[in-house]
Amino acid sequence: MTSYAEELNELVTRLFVRLRDRLVEQGASLSQARVLSRLHDKGPARVTELARALQVSQPTMSALVQRLAGQGSVRRSPDAGDGRATVVELAPAGVDLLTALRASRADFLGAALAQLTAPERDAVERALPALQRLADLLEPAALPEPAATGRRAASAVGGRP
């Protein structure tokens, strides 16, 4: 018998894969959606800040921003405080794209939820606050210092490092 942490890990992975696939079906990559979401939620940012926040290299982020700018989804401008740096902001087309991607994923989930029984839907709804709290606890700022993490800490909760 696996722990419920392992079961939750498997379930979240399955949901993530299906929702990521939905993005691809809509013509966007997960990386593009993450950049658009970050800019929407946190506002303009330097390329280096985006790279750090999304845990990719600066050259990878620069290429991604260049693609998004080519599509008209973001705008690049020199940083007023450091002309060598580039600030990226969401363009109206990026807002439209992000809105469409989020709506498509919500519709996708809604269609699946509609196939559940009323008690199953109620159970999912009741679980949302606890799942939100769990997501908050897993934010990088809420995690223990790196020395306290690793294989031992991960295995204690049934996960992988």
C-alpha positions as CSV (number, residue, x, y, z in Angstrom):
1,M,0.0,0.0,0.0
2,T,1.4,3.4,-1.0
3,S,1.1,6.4,1.2
4,Y,-1.4,9.0,0.2
5,A,1.5,11.4,-0.5
6,E,2.6,9.0,-3.3
7,E,-1.0,8.6,-4.5
8,L,-1.4,12.4,-4.6
9,N,1.9,12.7,-6.4
10,E,0.8,10.3,-9.1
11,L,-2.6,12.0,-9.4
12,V,-1.1,15.5,-9.7
13,T,1.3,14.2,-12.3
14,R,-1.5,12.8,-14.4
15,L,-3.5,16.0,-14.1
16,F,-0.5,18.1,-15.0
17,V,0.3,16.0,-18.1
18,R,-3.3,16.3,-19.4
19,L,-3.4,20.0,-18.7
20,R,0.0,20.5,-20.3
21,D,-1.2,18.5,-23.3
22,R,-4.2,20.9,-23.5
23,L,-1.8,23.8,-23.8
24,V,0.0,22.2,-26.6
25,E,-3.3,21.5,-28.4
26,Q,-4.0,25.2,-28.1
27,G,-0.7,26.0,-29.8
28,A,1.3,27.1,-26.7
29,S,4.1,25.4,-24.8
30,L,4.2,25.1,-21.1
31,S,7.2,27.5,-21.0
32,Q,5.3,30.1,-22.9
33,A,2.3,29.8,-20.6
34,R,4.5,30.0,-17.5
35,V,6.1,33.2,-18.7
36,L,2.8,34.8,-19.6
37,S,1.3,33.8,-16.3
38,R,4.3,35.2,-14.4
39,L,4.1,38.5,-16.2
40,H,0.4,38.7,-15.7
41,D,0.5,37.8,-12.0
42,K,3.7,39.7,-11.0
43,G,4.1,42.4,-13.6
44,P,7.0,43.4,-15.8
45,A,10.4,41.7,-15.1
46,R,13.9,41.5,-16.3
47,V,14.9,38.5,-18.4
48,T,17.2,37.4,-15.6
49,E,14.4,37.6,-13.0
50,L,12.1,35.5,-15.2
51,A,14.8,33.0,-15.8
52,R,15.4,32.6,-12.0
53,A,11.7,32.5,-11.2
54,L,11.0,29.9,-13.8
55,Q,14.2,28.0,-13.1
56,V,15.7,28.1,-16.6
57,S,19.0,29.5,-17.9
58,Q,19.2,33.1,-19.0
59,P,19.9,32.1,-22.7
60,T,16.8,29.8,-22.6
61,M,14.7,32.6,-21.3
62,S,16.1,35.1,-23.8
63,A,15.1,32.8,-26.6
64,L,11.7,32.2,-25.2
65,V,11.1,36.0,-24.7
66,Q,12.3,36.5,-28.3
67,R,9.7,34.0,-29.6
68,L,6.9,35.6,-27.5
69,A,7.9,39.1,-28.6
70,G,7.8,37.8,-32.3
71,Q,4.3,36.6,-31.7
72,G,3.3,40.0,-30.2
73,S,2.6,38.5,-26.7
74,V,5.2,40.4,-24.8
75,R,7.1,43.7,-25.3
76,R,10.8,44.2,-24.5
77,S,12.4,47.5,-23.5
78,P,15.7,48.5,-22.0
79,D,15.7,48.7,-18.2
80,A,15.7,52.4,-17.1
81,G,18.2,51.6,-14.3
82,D,20.5,49.4,-16.4
83,G,20.5,49.9,-20.2
84,R,22.2,46.5,-20.6
85,A,19.2,44.7,-19.1
86,T,15.9,44.0,-20.8
87,V,12.5,44.4,-19.1
88,V,9.7,42.2,-20.4
89,E,6.0,43.1,-20.1
90,L,2.8,41.5,-21.2
91,A,1.3,42.9,-24.3
92,P,-2.4,43.0,-25.0
93,A,-2.0,40.0,-27.3
94,G,-0.3,38.1,-24.5
95,V,-3.2,38.9,-22.1
96,D,-5.6,37.6,-24.8
97,L,-3.6,34.4,-25.3
98,L,-3.3,33.8,-21.6
99,T,-7.0,34.4,-21.1
100,A,-7.8,31.9,-23.9
101,L,-5.4,29.3,-22.5
102,R,-6.8,29.6,-19.0
103,A,-10.4,29.4,-20.3
104,S,-9.7,26.4,-22.4
105,R,-8.1,24.6,-19.5
106,A,-11.0,25.5,-17.2
107,D,-13.5,24.3,-19.8
108,F,-11.5,21.1,-20.1
109,L,-11.6,20.5,-16.4
110,G,-15.2,21.6,-16.2
111,A,-16.3,19.0,-18.7
112,A,-14.5,16.3,-16.7
113,L,-16.0,17.6,-13.4
114,A,-19.5,17.5,-15.0
115,Q,-19.0,13.7,-15.5
116,L,-18.5,13.2,-11.7
117,T,-21.4,12.4,-9.5
118,A,-22.7,15.3,-7.3
119,P,-21.1,13.8,-4.2
120,E,-17.8,13.5,-6.1
121,R,-17.9,17.1,-7.2
122,D,-18.7,18.2,-3.7
123,A,-15.7,16.2,-2.4
124,V,-13.5,17.9,-4.9
125,E,-14.8,21.3,-4.0
126,R,-14.3,20.6,-0.2
127,A,-10.7,19.5,-0.9
128,L,-9.8,22.8,-2.7
129,P,-8.9,24.8,0.5
130,A,-6.6,22.0,1.7
131,L,-5.0,21.7,-1.7
132,Q,-4.5,25.4,-1.9
133,R,-2.8,25.4,1.5
134,L,-0.6,22.5,0.3
135,A,0.4,24.4,-2.8
136,D,1.2,27.4,-0.7
137,L,3.4,25.3,1.5
138,L,5.3,24.0,-1.5
139,E,6.1,27.5,-2.8
140,P,9.9,28.0,-2.7
141,A,9.7,30.7,0.0
142,A,7.8,28.2,2.3
143,L,10.2,25.3,1.8
144,P,12.9,24.5,4.4
145,E,16.5,25.6,3.7
146,P,18.3,23.4,1.1
147,A,20.4,21.6,3.8
148,A,17.2,20.3,5.3
149,T,15.8,18.9,2.1
150,G,17.0,16.0,-0.1
151,R,16.4,12.3,-0.3
152,R,15.7,11.8,3.4
153,A,13.2,14.7,3.7
154,A,11.5,13.7,0.5
155,S,11.2,10.0,1.5
156,A,9.7,11.0,4.8
157,V,6.7,12.3,3.0
158,G,6.5,9.6,0.4
159,G,8.0,11.7,-2.4
160,R,11.0,11.8,-4.5
161,P,13.9,14.3,-4.2
